[in-house]
């Protein structure tokens, strides 16, 4: 039995939830797992794995912007992120001094690695997307990514290899030699499972993501949702907002749903309206949903790129929240030209393969 | 101090210096063109404008090429 430290980033829940199948698989192999995280990421994993020890391990400040201009704020945040990275390295030393670990799994936490303990890094962004005019910065970011990846034995990318079935497009394309040498494409990793049952819900609207853009989207979408016909459920992704709970025969507004309830609703949905975050995209791919309308978070270059990429591949229709006309955009998204994602291997097989081909070499010795 | 943090700090300083240099260059060129127009030196103004346009086009062309060849 080996002891593994798993540490996801707490920028949204996506990092923590995609680690759930990996942690489950490690526990199935009778390994001991310690979770080092903070905030909601820690809460989710604590709930999911009460048998695992959890350590409070703060990460980086979140530079989300109120306006469309995410990039300047992100750049202004660099010194704070660097300070947080320095603290993260010091805190990791304290964690590693207290216990013995055989493997470290870092989900997008740049400073969680050790030169003495095999360390692997999970990311779907080997390549950052920036507006075309900033191409020199994009090249520098590729080189910087390579410097980070050198610290790890393997880089696990939850996507198919580059090519026609890649869900992250250029984001998961390795740029530097260091990344190319270490990269392993695991295929999608998500805690959402496909369930047998009827698709009896016409529309599922998921209003999620970082504030304040989540609230903005809520204000844009809620009035328009009443104009569409059919059964619809709106998930607000806002745990504190209980006053908003509404119920009618055809429309339900749910302030916050547990991961299980959300999985159930996603399975039942014929059509999904959501942000184009990569975690949601992996869920849609896992469930094999063919019809969705994607609304990127303004200023988040990753989501904006994915929206553009899916539109180009004719997989899903995307629309900016500022130009959204729900009736029209749903009609466009349902046109036969949009095929949905190609069939992908499911998480269950992917996680087994990941264990056998990557993780086992460090812990089954 | 950790080498990743040190590299990051140097990278950050380099990045901010590059931004300051770029802003200074834009300011200097704009001042040069403005002064040459004010003083009636239209050849210098035209020459500077052509150099700016060529440099800008080259920058965009390199960006397009990198994009087409999947470098970015």
Interface residues (C-beta under 8 A of the other chain):
Chain A: X75 X78 X79 X82 X85 X86 X89 X110 X111 X127 X132 X133 X135 X138 X139 X140 X142 X144 X147 X148 X151 X170 X173 X175
Chain B: X1 X2 X4 X5 X7 X8 X9 X11 X12 X15 X62 X63 X66 X67 X70 X71 X72
